[in-house]
């Protein structure tokens, strides 16, 4: 499980001068992409990656200054609908807008020029969304040459890697993006997207039974060759399991964490997914709110949706903590499950009373009449004490 020393980017690009032309910028971007690929391939340790990410950011700014910063009208810029990040809470947009107002745009966004004269965002959609709220009509931008971005899979994977390392993604976005990347790399799984979490879960359970689960945490941070050797010798029952795990390890993600915490978000109801998209609600709170199901509260789905929406709105409006959210969800479930239990008891009692009223006493034997009178008398005495 060896790791290499990070490449000194300043050495790679130290000779960049003020007069660099665009073709030099392309060359440097190529080297940047190599660095990103190395990041993805798990060549570096966590500390080395952090240092390298900082160097890449500094270099991007340096290249932008030297190779060309362009001011692009906001209305000529389009978001990339295929990018991994889909969650842009309004609060975060407003915060970024305030930052733009106070401090201006500190770093250029990265755009891909289009043939029709417009530009597609490679990186910087939050700044683009925030710009109008800050009263900005133009944004500073650097370009990724079109020829460098012709491969859709490479662009998407680059965006995903960048987002993972900069912690931009909500867990739901990560789950959705991982499914897409797996399908990109292994088209044989298309049409079976719902099976991907199941394949992973089956593999994880097999590791648990064989007591080999702990190796995944170690192999995640191993170099690419060690990961490949592990993949070739591991107990994959289905080739789909191998494909899925290889993608996750290639991104330095722990398959156990993805199985336990990330992929389950794909199953939360659409109303909660919409709240995630609009408000950026934390995953931990979403898990709690997801407990407000028709099954848990023993009510129909439409009523469960109404209650879940009310509780979710309260969590957001009152900015409840995770602990407060847990308490509120627990109380709500108890309220409805108890209410339904009482309703069920009342229904049973109504039926019992009707059954008693319908008894034809004339056909009963003497012994049964005596027994019935005894039981009814005892219940009558109990009723008197309660009334």
C-alpha positions as CSV (number, residue, x, y, z in Angstrom):
1,X,0.0,0.0,0.0
2,X,2.6,2.5,-1.1
3,X,2.0,6.2,-1.8
4,X,3.9,8.5,-4.0
5,X,5.1,12.0,-3.2
6,X,2.9,14.6,-4.7
7,X,4.1,16.2,-7.8
8,X,5.4,19.7,-7.2
9,X,3.1,21.7,-9.4
10,X,5.0,24.8,-9.0
11,X,7.9,23.0,-10.7
12,X,5.6,21.9,-13.5
13,X,4.3,25.4,-14.2
14,X,7.0,27.6,-12.7
15,X,8.1,28.9,-16.0
16,X,4.7,30.2,-17.0
17,X,5.0,33.8,-18.0
18,X,2.8,36.7,-18.6
19,X,3.0,36.2,-22.4
20,X,1.7,32.7,-22.5
21,X,-0.7,31.9,-25.3
22,X,-3.8,29.9,-25.2
23,X,-2.1,26.7,-26.5
24,X,0.2,26.9,-23.4
25,X,-2.8,27.1,-21.2
26,X,-4.2,24.0,-22.8
27,X,-1.0,22.2,-22.1
28,X,-1.1,23.2,-18.5
29,X,-4.7,22.2,-18.2
30,X,-3.7,18.8,-19.5
31,X,-1.2,18.5,-16.8
32,X,-3.8,19.6,-14.2
33,X,-6.1,16.9,-15.5
34,X,-3.3,14.4,-15.0
35,X,-3.0,15.5,-11.4
36,X,-6.7,15.1,-11.0
37,X,-6.6,11.6,-12.5
38,X,-3.8,10.7,-10.1
39,X,-6.0,12.0,-7.3
40,X,-8.8,9.8,-8.5
41,X,-6.5,6.8,-8.9
42,X,-5.5,7.1,-5.2
43,X,-1.8,7.8,-5.8
44,X,-1.6,10.1,-2.8
45,X,-2.4,10.0,0.9
46,X,-5.1,12.2,2.4
47,X,-2.6,14.8,3.6
48,X,-0.9,14.8,0.2
49,X,-4.2,15.2,-1.5
50,X,-5.1,18.2,0.6
51,X,-1.8,19.9,-0.3
52,X,-2.1,19.0,-3.9
53,X,-5.7,20.3,-4.1
54,X,-4.5,23.6,-2.7
55,X,-1.7,23.7,-5.2
56,X,-4.1,23.0,-8.0
57,X,-6.4,25.8,-6.9
58,X,-3.5,28.2,-6.7
59,X,-2.2,27.1,-10.1
60,X,-5.7,27.5,-11.6
61,X,-5.8,31.1,-10.4
62,X,-2.2,31.6,-11.7
63,X,-3.1,30.2,-15.1
64,X,-6.2,32.2,-15.3
65,X,-4.3,35.4,-14.6
66,X,-1.5,34.5,-17.1
67,X,-3.4,32.7,-19.8
68,X,-6.6,34.7,-19.9
69,X,-9.5,35.7,-17.7
70,X,-12.6,36.5,-19.6
71,X,-15.6,38.5,-18.5
72,X,-18.7,36.6,-19.6
73,X,-22.3,37.9,-19.4
74,X,-24.3,35.8,-16.9
75,X,-27.1,35.4,-19.5
76,X,-24.7,33.7,-21.9
77,X,-23.9,31.0,-19.4
78,X,-25.8,27.7,-19.1
79,X,-25.6,25.2,-16.3
80,X,-24.5,21.7,-17.1
81,X,-27.7,19.6,-16.4
82,X,-25.5,16.5,-16.2
83,X,-23.1,17.7,-13.5
84,X,-23.1,15.7,-10.3
85,X,-24.1,18.5,-8.0
86,X,-27.9,19.2,-8.2
87,X,-28.5,20.6,-4.7
88,X,-28.3,24.4,-4.5
89,X,-30.3,25.5,-1.4
90,X,-31.6,29.1,-1.6
91,X,-29.9,29.9,1.7
92,X,-26.5,28.9,0.4
93,X,-27.2,30.9,-2.8
94,X,-28.0,34.0,-0.7
95,X,-24.9,33.5,1.4
96,X,-22.7,33.3,-1.7
97,X,-24.5,36.4,-3.2
98,X,-23.7,38.3,0.0
99,X,-20.1,37.2,-0.3
100,X,-20.0,38.3,-3.9
101,X,-21.4,41.7,-2.9
102,X,-18.9,42.3,-0.1
103,X,-15.8,40.7,-1.5
104,X,-16.4,40.4,-5.2
105,X,-15.6,37.3,-7.3
106,X,-12.4,35.9,-5.9
107,X,-11.8,33.1,-8.4
108,X,-12.9,32.6,-12.0
109,X,-15.5,30.0,-12.8
110,X,-14.6,27.4,-15.4
111,X,-16.6,27.4,-18.6
112,X,-16.7,25.2,-21.8
113,X,-17.3,27.4,-24.9
114,X,-20.1,26.1,-27.1
115,X,-20.4,26.4,-30.9
116,X,-23.4,28.7,-30.6
117,X,-21.5,31.3,-28.7
118,X,-22.8,30.3,-25.3
119,X,-20.9,28.7,-22.5
120,X,-21.5,25.6,-20.3
121,X,-20.4,25.6,-16.7
122,X,-17.7,23.0,-15.8
123,X,-17.2,24.4,-12.3
124,X,-18.8,27.4,-10.5
125,X,-22.5,26.9,-10.8
126,X,-23.2,28.3,-7.3
127,X,-21.4,31.5,-8.2
128,X,-23.4,31.7,-11.4
129,X,-26.7,31.2,-9.6
130,X,-25.7,33.8,-6.9
131,X,-24.5,36.4,-9.3
132,X,-27.9,37.9,-10.2
133,X,-28.8,38.2,-6.5
134,X,-25.5,40.2,-6.0
135,X,-26.4,42.5,-8.9
136,X,-23.7,41.1,-11.1
137,X,-24.3,40.8,-14.9
138,X,-20.9,39.4,-15.7
139,X,-18.6,36.8,-14.2
140,X,-14.9,36.2,-14.5
141,X,-14.2,32.9,-16.2
142,X,-11.5,30.7,-17.7
143,X,-12.1,28.3,-20.5
144,X,-11.6,24.6,-20.9
145,X,-10.8,24.1,-24.6
146,X,-13.6,22.2,-26.4
147,X,-11.2,19.5,-27.6
148,X,-10.3,18.7,-24.0
149,X,-13.9,18.2,-23.0
150,X,-15.3,16.1,-25.9
151,X,-15.6,12.9,-23.8
152,X,-18.8,13.2,-21.7
153,X,-17.7,10.5,-19.3
154,X,-14.3,12.1,-18.7
155,X,-16.0,15.5,-18.0
156,X,-18.6,14.0,-15.7
157,X,-16.0,12.0,-13.8
158,X,-13.8,15.0,-13.5
159,X,-16.7,17.0,-12.0
160,X,-17.5,14.2,-9.6
161,X,-13.9,13.9,-8.4
162,X,-13.6,17.6,-8.0
163,X,-16.9,17.7,-6.1
164,X,-16.1,14.8,-3.8
165,X,-12.7,16.3,-2.9
166,X,-14.1,19.7,-2.2
167,X,-17.0,18.3,-0.3
168,X,-19.5,20.1,-2.5
169,X,-21.9,17.3,-2.9
170,X,-25.0,16.5,-0.8
171,X,-25.2,12.7,-0.1
172,X,-28.2,12.4,-2.4
173,X,-26.3,14.1,-5.3
174,X,-23.4,11.7,-4.6
175,X,-25.7,8.7,-4.7
176,X,-27.2,9.8,-8.0
177,X,-23.9,10.7,-9.5
178,X,-22.4,7.3,-8.5
179,X,-25.2,5.4,-10.2
180,X,-24.6,7.5,-13.4
181,X,-20.9,7.0,-13.4
182,X,-21.3,3.2,-12.9
183,X,-23.7,3.2,-15.8
184,X,-21.3,5.2,-17.9
185,X,-18.5,2.7,-17.2
186,X,-20.6,-0.4,-17.3
187,X,-23.5,0.0,-19.8
188,X,-24.5,-3.7,-19.1
189,X,-26.1,-2.3,-16.0
190,X,-28.4,0.1,-17.8
191,X,-32.0,-0.6,-17.2
192,X,-31.1,-2.2,-13.9
193,X,-30.2,0.9,-11.9
194,X,-32.3,-0.2,-9.0
195,X,-30.2,-3.4,-8.7
196,X,-26.9,-1.5,-8.2
197,X,-27.5,-0.9,-4.5
198,X,-28.6,-4.5,-4.1
199,X,-25.5,-5.9,-5.7
200,X,-23.3,-3.8,-3.4
201,X,-25.3,-4.8,-0.4
202,X,-25.0,-8.5,-1.3
203,X,-21.2,-8.2,-1.6
204,X,-20.9,-6.3,1.7
205,X,-23.0,-8.9,3.5
206,X,-20.8,-11.6,2.2
207,X,-17.7,-9.8,3.5
208,X,-19.5,-9.5,6.9
209,X,-20.2,-13.2,7.0
210,X,-16.6,-14.1,6.0
211,X,-15.2,-11.5,8.5
212,X,-13.3,-9.6,5.8
213,X,-15.1,-6.3,6.0
214,X,-12.3,-4.5,7.7
215,X,-10.1,-4.9,4.6
216,X,-12.3,-2.5,2.6
217,X,-11.3,0.5,4.8
218,X,-7.6,-0.4,4.2
219,X,-7.9,-1.1,0.4
220,X,-9.8,2.2,-0.1
221,X,-6.6,4.2,0.7
222,X,-4.3,1.8,-1.2
223,X,-2.6,2.6,-4.5
224,X,-4.2,1.7,-7.7
225,X,-2.1,-1.5,-8.3
226,X,-2.9,-2.9,-4.8
227,X,-6.6,-2.1,-5.3
228,X,-6.5,-4.0,-8.6
229,X,-4.9,-7.0,-7.0
230,X,-7.5,-7.0,-4.3
231,X,-10.3,-6.8,-6.8
232,X,-9.0,-9.8,-8.7
233,X,-8.8,-12.0,-5.7
234,X,-11.9,-11.0,-3.8
235,X,-15.0,-13.1,-3.4
236,X,-17.3,-11.5,-6.1
237,X,-20.3,-13.8,-6.7
238,X,-21.5,-11.7,-9.6
239,X,-19.5,-9.6,-12.1
240,X,-21.8,-6.7,-11.4
241,X,-20.5,-6.6,-7.9
242,X,-16.9,-6.3,-9.2
243,X,-17.9,-3.5,-11.5
244,X,-19.6,-1.5,-8.8
245,X,-16.9,-1.9,-6.2
246,X,-14.1,-1.1,-8.7
247,X,-15.8,2.3,-9.5
248,X,-16.2,3.1,-5.8
249,X,-12.6,2.2,-4.9
250,X,-11.4,4.2,-8.0
251,X,-12.9,7.2,-6.4
252,X,-11.4,6.4,-3.0
253,X,-14.9,5.8,-1.5
254,X,-15.5,3.2,1.1
255,X,-18.1,0.8,-0.3
256,X,-19.4,0.1,3.2
257,X,-20.2,3.8,3.8
258,X,-21.8,4.0,0.4
259,X,-23.9,1.0,1.1
260,X,-25.0,2.1,4.6
261,X,-25.3,5.8,4.2
262,X,-25.4,7.0,0.6
263,X,-27.4,4.6,-1.6
264,X,-30.3,4.3,0.9
265,X,-31.1,8.0,0.1
266,X,-32.1,6.9,-3.3
267,X,-35.2,5.3,-1.7
268,X,-36.5,8.3,0.3
269,X,-39.8,9.7,-0.9
270,X,-39.8,12.4,-3.6
271,X,-41.1,15.1,-1.2
272,X,-38.0,14.6,0.9
273,X,-35.7,14.6,-2.2
274,X,-37.3,17.9,-3.2
275,X,-36.6,19.4,0.2
276,X,-33.0,18.3,-0.1
277,X,-32.7,20.0,-3.5
278,X,-34.3,23.3,-2.3
279,X,-33.1,23.5,1.3
280,X,-30.0,21.3,1.4
281,X,-31.5,19.5,4.4
282,X,-28.8,17.4,6.1
283,X,-28.8,13.6,5.5
284,X,-29.1,12.8,9.2
285,X,-32.4,14.7,9.5
286,X,-33.7,13.3,6.3
287,X,-33.2,9.8,7.7
288,X,-35.3,10.7,10.7
289,X,-38.1,12.4,8.7
290,X,-38.1,9.3,6.4
291,X,-39.4,7.4,9.4
292,X,-42.7,9.3,9.1
293,X,-44.1,6.7,6.7
294,X,-47.6,5.3,6.3
295,X,-46.3,2.0,7.6
296,X,-44.8,3.4,10.8
297,X,-47.8,5.7,11.6
298,X,-50.3,3.0,10.4
299,X,-52.1,5.5,8.2
300,X,-52.7,5.8,4.4
301,X,-49.9,7.3,2.2
302,X,-51.7,10.6,1.5
303,X,-52.1,11.4,5.2
304,X,-48.5,10.3,5.9
305,X,-47.3,12.7,3.2
306,X,-49.3,15.5,4.7
307,X,-47.9,14.9,8.2
308,X,-44.3,14.4,6.9
309,X,-44.5,17.7,5.0
310,X,-45.8,19.5,8.1
311,X,-43.0,18.1,10.3
312,X,-40.4,18.8,7.7
313,X,-41.5,22.4,7.4
314,X,-41.3,22.8,11.1
315,X,-37.8,21.3,11.2
316,X,-36.6,23.8,8.6
317,X,-38.5,26.9,9.8
318,X,-37.5,26.4,13.4
319,X,-34.0,25.3,12.5
320,X,-34.3,22.2,14.8
321,X,-31.2,20.3,15.7
322,X,-30.8,16.6,14.9
323,X,-31.7,15.8,18.5
324,X,-34.8,17.9,18.4
325,X,-35.8,16.4,15.0
326,X,-35.5,12.9,16.5
327,X,-37.7,13.8,19.4
328,X,-40.3,15.4,17.2
329,X,-40.4,12.5,14.8
330,X,-40.7,10.0,17.7
331,X,-43.5,12.0,19.3
332,X,-45.3,12.2,16.0
333,X,-45.1,8.4,15.4
334,X,-46.3,7.7,18.9
335,X,-49.2,10.1,18.5
336,X,-50.5,8.5,15.4
337,X,-49.7,4.9,16.3
338,X,-51.5,5.4,19.7
339,X,-54.4,7.2,18.1
340,X,-54.8,4.4,15.6
341,X,-54.5,1.8,18.3
342,X,-57.4,3.4,20.2
343,X,-59.5,3.6,17.1
344,X,-58.9,-0.1,16.5
345,X,-59.9,-0.9,20.0
346,X,-63.1,1.2,19.7
347,X,-64.0,-0.6,16.5
348,X,-63.5,-4.0,18.2
349,X,-65.7,-2.9,21.1
350,X,-68.5,-1.7,18.9
351,X,-68.4,-5.1,17.2
352,X,-68.5,-6.9,20.6
353,X,-71.5,-4.9,21.8
354,X,-73.3,-5.7,18.6
355,X,-72.5,-9.4,19.0
356,X,-73.9,-9.4,22.6
357,X,-77.1,-7.6,21.5
358,X,-77.6,-10.2,18.7
359,X,-77.4,-13.2,21.1
360,X,-80.6,-15.2,21.0
361,X,-80.9,-16.0,24.7
362,X,-83.9,-18.3,24.2
363,X,-81.8,-21.0,22.6
364,X,-79.1,-21.0,25.3
365,X,-78.8,-23.8,27.8
366,X,-79.4,-23.0,31.5
367,X,-75.7,-23.4,32.4
368,X,-74.6,-21.0,29.7
369,X,-77.3,-18.4,30.7
370,X,-75.9,-18.6,34.3
371,X,-72.3,-18.2,33.0
372,X,-73.3,-15.3,30.8
373,X,-75.2,-13.5,33.6
374,X,-72.1,-13.9,35.8
375,X,-69.8,-12.4,33.2
376,X,-72.1,-9.6,32.5
377,X,-72.6,-8.8,36.2
378,X,-68.9,-8.7,36.7
379,X,-68.5,-6.2,33.8
380,X,-71.5,-4.2,35.0
381,X,-69.8,-3.8,38.4
382,X,-66.6,-2.6,36.7
383,X,-68.6,-0.1,34.7
384,X,-70.2,1.3,37.8
385,X,-66.8,2.0,39.3
386,X,-65.7,3.8,36.2
387,X,-68.8,6.0,35.8
